[in-house]
Amino acid sequence: MPRIDLDDQSLECPIVIGTENEKAIDISQLRSKTGYITLDDSFGNTGSCKSAITYIDGDKGVLRYRGYAIEDLAENSSFIETAYLIIYGHLPSPSEYKLFSGLLTSQEILHEGFRHHFEGFPNNAHPMAMLSAMINAMGCYQSDLYDDIDGVSHFDKSAAQLISQVRTIAAAAYKMSIGQPMIYPYPNKRYAENFLHMMFSLPNNPYEVDPDILHALTMFLILHVDHEQNCSTSTVRLVASSGANLHASCSAGVCALWGRLHGGANQAVVEMFNKIRNADYSVKEFIEKVKKKEHGAKLMGFGHRVYKNYDPRAQILQKAAHKLLDKAGKNDELLEIAQELAECALHDDYFIERKLYPNVDFYSGIILQAIGIPLNMFTVMFAIGRMPGWIAHWKEISDNPKQRIYRPRQIYTGETLRKYVPMDER
């Protein structure tokens, strides 16, 4: 057993081994036994919890939800089935799936009181700000949620409400921003199809769904359901550890996801395409600028903090993206730039040697652009897909009877004790 010797203190630290042979040193007694803490800026080497939801092997490019390979789920599952799997830990039986789908359908209409909330935002309000606020407000229309201290008794209803209404809120926010009336969902449409209907239909002009677009959007949602202890998921778990309800915890997740370094990454990809289009240099010249590390030349959507191999989600989305690119032909200049950029980087030794492959943000940016999703809605799309994962992590926290409130430590670097000086003496 590993031992830590500090001053005259000695601490034995048990080895913890996960089901996929992940190894960790348990230092949970370090501070109480020795007075020391570990310092790990940004938690890159710190396991904050034990979780049975998602497994990632970044070196091998492996991603699994509840033990199922992401490739199998993307090929064979639906978003709703995957959401059920991630939340409840097993694939649903036909009766369980029917019950879950029915619960989602029963929760998809927003309370009429929400119209007043939408009207309270300016037309140029960012959709992520609206989404976060609306998710928190959603709980207010479920009064029994607050009578149930731990939220567990009403979990199924709350989870279904969040998964179903997050897309309704997102579409309504978009419609409000462009001055169009809100479109109500159709009970007989599937999840992704219903979202496209609410986004792009007009009162007397229903949106015609392209099967390739529907397939690409479904892939996008499935591949964003969960991704281990990322920034927003860790935020949800941290808030949940305080005993906060599901709505408040997921609202906090939306705020964390909003950041450019997290959920805003696919938006940054399309902004890069725009920069190249508006510049006086070609894609190949831009690649050379990146390699020379010229100011302002940064290749977005390549490489990943976790994956040191090809991002498995990117490999799946690549096929869907290419299908949309082929269909668009020469009609979309940004998509042309994306295709050329990927080809150049994938065949350049500079990027190959550094294992800088296109990640999920690169291809999801292309797909959302091809679907017609506006740029400021990109992160909202991420939140829609990630909602089941946040719910699963909230449930994992709530189901743990030994769960303690998260309380990281710090190393103080400020001033030492100082004597107060009255203002007339300064």
N, C-alpha and C positions, 0 to 999 in steps of 0.2 A: 504493500500500500504506500503511495507517495506520502512524503512527510515534508512539512514546511517548518524550518527552524528559524526563528526570529528572536533576537536577543536571547533571553533565557527561556523562551517559550518554544514548545514543539507541538505541532498539530498534525495528526494523521488525517489525510484527505481521501475519502473513498473514491474509487473509480466508478463512474456511472456509464453503462453501455446501453445504447438504444437498440431497438429491434433490427435496425439496419447496420449494426456494429459501429455506430457513431460513439466516440469516446469523449468523456468529460471528466474533469476533476471537480468533485463537490467541495466547494470552499464555503458552504453556508454557515459554518461555525467559526470562520476565520476571525471576524471582528470580536465576537463574544469571548473567544479563547485567547486571542493575542493582542487585541486592540488595533490591529492593522486592517486596512481594506485593500482591495485591488483597484487600480486605476486603468480603465479601458475606454478611452475616448471614442464615442459613437458606438460602443458595444460590439465592435467587430469580432471580439474573441470571447464574448460573454453569452452563455445560454441563460435566457431570462425565465425559461419555463420548460416543463415537459409537455409535449403535445402529441396527440395521436391523429392529427388532421392531415398534414401535408409533409411529404418527404422530398428533399432536394439533394442531389449529389452534383454540385457545380462542376467538379472535375470531369465527370462522365456525361454531363448534360442530361441528367435524369430528373423528372418531375412526376410525382404520383400523388393523387388525391385518395386518401384512405386506402392506400395500397394498390390502386388501379393506375396503370400507366396513362399519362395524359394523351398519348397517341391513340390508345383504345377508346378513351372517352370522347375525344374529338371526332373520331371516325364513326362511333356507334351510338353515343348517348345524345340526349337533348339537354338544353340548359336547365330545364326544370328537374329532370332526373338527376343531373349532376349537382344541382342545388340541394336536393333531398339527400343525396349521398354525403355531401360535405357536412351538412348540418346534423344528420341523424346517424351517420357512420356506416350505413349499408345501402345497397341499391334497393329501391322500393319494389315491393310486390305489385302486381296489377291493381289490387284493391287499395294499397297504400298510395300508389301514384294517382289513382282516380280521386281519392280523398284529398290529397295535397293539392292537386290541380283545381279541384272544386273550391278549396279554401282560398286559393290565390284569386280565382275568378270572383268570389264573393267580396274580396277586399280591394278590387282594382279601382272602384269609383271613389274619387275624393269627396269628402264632406263639402257641402255647398259653402260652408263657412270659409273654406280655403280661398275662395274667390277674393274675399276681402284682404287676405294676406298677400295675394299676388298683386292686388291693386296698390298695396302699400309700398311696393318697390318701384324705383324709377325704371324707365324702359331700358336703360343701359346697364342695369344691375348685372353683375356676373352670375351666371347660372349656378356656380358652385356655392356662392353666398346664399342664394335662394334655396338651393337644395339642402344645405346644412340647417337653415332656419326652419324649413318646412318639415324636415324629419323630426326635429325637436317638437314642433307644434303638433305633429301627427299624434304624439302620445297624449296630448291634451284632449283629443277627441275620443280617447279610449280611457274613460275615467276609472274603470275597474283596474286598470294597470297600476294606478297609484295606491289603490286599496290593497293590492297584493305586493307586500314589501319587497320580496325577492324577485318578483316578475315571473316566476317559474310556472305558476298555475295557468297563466295566459300566454305562455311562450309560443305555442303553435299559432295562435291568432296574431300575435305581434310579429312573428317572423314572416308569416304570409303577407301581412299588411305592408311590411317594409319592402319585401321583394317585389310585390305587385305594384305598390304605389310609387316606388322610387322612379320607375319609368314614366308613370302618369305625371308626376311632378316635373320631371325633366322635360317632357314634351310640352307641358303647359307653360313652363318658363320660356321655352324657345318661341312658342306661339305668341306669348305676350310681348317678347322682345321685338318681334317683327310686325306687331299690330294686327295679328290675326286672331280669330276666336278659338278658344280651347276646343279640341276635338275629344269626344268621349270614346273610351275603349269599346271594342266589340267583344262580347263574351265568347263568341265562337272562334276567335282568332287565336293563334298560338302566341307565345310570349314575344318573340322578336318581331313577328309580323304585326302584332298589335302596336308595338312601339313605333314602327315605321308608319303605320296608319295614323297614329296620333301626331306624329311629327310632320307629315307631308300631305295629308288629306286636307281638302277644303270642304265646307258644308255641302256643296253640290258637285264636288269633283273628287271622288275617292282615289287614293293613291294605288297605282297598279304595281304590285310587288314583283320585282325581278327575282327569279329563283336563285340566281348566283349571288345577288346582293343579300338575300335572306340567309343563304348558306354562310356567306362570309361573316355576316353580323352574328350569327349563332356561334360560329367558331370563335370569334372575338370574345363573346361573353363567356363561353366555357373556359377559354384559356386565361381569363382574368379572375376566375372565381376565388382562387386563393394562391398565396405564394409565400407560405411560411411566415416568419416574424419580421416582415417588412415594417416600414415606418408607420403606416396607417393602421395595420393590424396590431402592432405593439401598442399604439395609442388606444385602440378599442379595448385591448386587454387591460391596460393601465387604468382607464376610466372605469371599466367593469369591476376591477378589483376593489373599488371604493364602495361597491353596492349600487352604483348607478344603473338605471333601467336600460333596456335594450335600445330604445330610441335615442337617449342621451349619448350612449356609448358610440353608436353608429354615426350620430351627428358629428362627434369628435373625430371619427375616422375620416369623414368627408373633408373636414378642415385640414387634417394632416395630409390627405391625398392631394389637396389643392396645390401644394408646393411644386415648383418647376422641376426640382430634382427627383420628384416622385411621380405623381400622376400627370404632371405637365410635360413629361418627357416626349410623348408622342406629338404634342402640340409643337414642341421645339423642333421636331423633325420636319414638319411641314413649313415652319418658319424658315428653316434652312433651305428647303426647296425654293421658297419665295425669294430668299436672298440671292440664290444662284440665278434664278430667272431674271431678277432685276439688275444683276451685275453685268459688267462688260467683259466677263471671262466665261469660259466653257466649264463643263463638269470636270473634264480632265485637268484643266488649269486649277480648279478649286481643290481637287485631290492633291495636286502638287503643293498648293499653299498649306494644306493640312499637314502634309509630311514635313514641310519646312517650319511648321509651327508658327506661321505668320499670325499676327494679331487679328482676331476676329474670324479666323478660319478654323472652325471646329466641326468635326464630323459627328453629328448627332445620330443616335439610333444604332450605334455600333459598340460592341463590347458590353459587359455586364459585371457588376460588382460580385455577384454570386457565381455566375457561369464562367468557367475558364475554358469552356468548350463551346460548341454551338448551342444557343438557347433553343431547347426543344420546341418551345411555343412558336419561335420564329420559323422553324422548319415547316410547321403545320400551316401557319398563316401565309407563308410564302406561296403555297399552291393556290390558295384562295385569292391572294393579291394578284398573282399573275393572270388568273382567269379574268379578273376585273380589268386589268391593264390591257389584255388582249381585246376585250370587248370595247374598251374606250378608244383603242386605236390611237390615232394622232389627234384626238379631239381634246385632250387635256394636257397642257404643257407641263404642269407640275408632275403628273404621273409619268410623263416621258423622262423628266429629269430624275425622278426616283429610280426608274428602271436603269437608266444609264449609270447613275451613281452606284447602285448595287453591283452592277456588272464590273465596273472599274475597280471597286474596292475588293471584290471577291477574287479578282485575278491579279492583284498587286502584291508582290512579295512583302512589302512593308507592313501591310495589314495582316497578311497570312502568318508571318513570323510572330506577330504580337497577338495572334488569336483574336483579332478584332472582327468578329462576324456580325452581320445584321442581327439585332435583337428584336424582341417582340414589339417594341415601340416603333421601330422602323416600318415594319409591315402593317402594324395596326394604324399608323398614321396614313399610309397609302390607302388602306381599306376605308377608313372613315372619310378621307378626302373623296374617294371614288363614289361612296354612298351619297355624298352631299351633306354630310354633317358639318355644320359650321365650326370654325376653329375654336371658338370659346366654349363649345360643347364637348370637346374631346375628353377632358378630364371627367366630365359628367358621365360619359359613356363608360369610362373606367370604373366609376363608382357603382354604376348599375350592375356591371359584371361582378364586382368585388363584394357586393352586399351579402350574398350567401356565406362567403368566407368570414366576414366580420361577425355575422350572426353565429356561425359555428364556434368561433373563438370566444364570444361572449358566453355561449352555452357551456363551453369547456371550463371557463372560469367559474360560472355560477353553479355548475354541478360538482365542484370540488369543495367538500366540507372543510378542508384544511387550508383553503385559500386565504392568504393574508393580503392586506392592501400593499400595493407596490410602493416602495420607498427607497429609491436609489440613494447612495451616499455621495459625498463630494470631497475634494481636497480644496480647502479654502486658500485663496491666494491674495486676499485683500489686506487692508491695513490691520495692524495689531491694535491693542487697546489704546484709545486716545482720550484725553480729557476734554470735556465739553467746554467751549469758550463762549460766554455770552455775546450777543450781537454787538453791544456797545463797546466791547473790548477787541473786536476783530479789526 
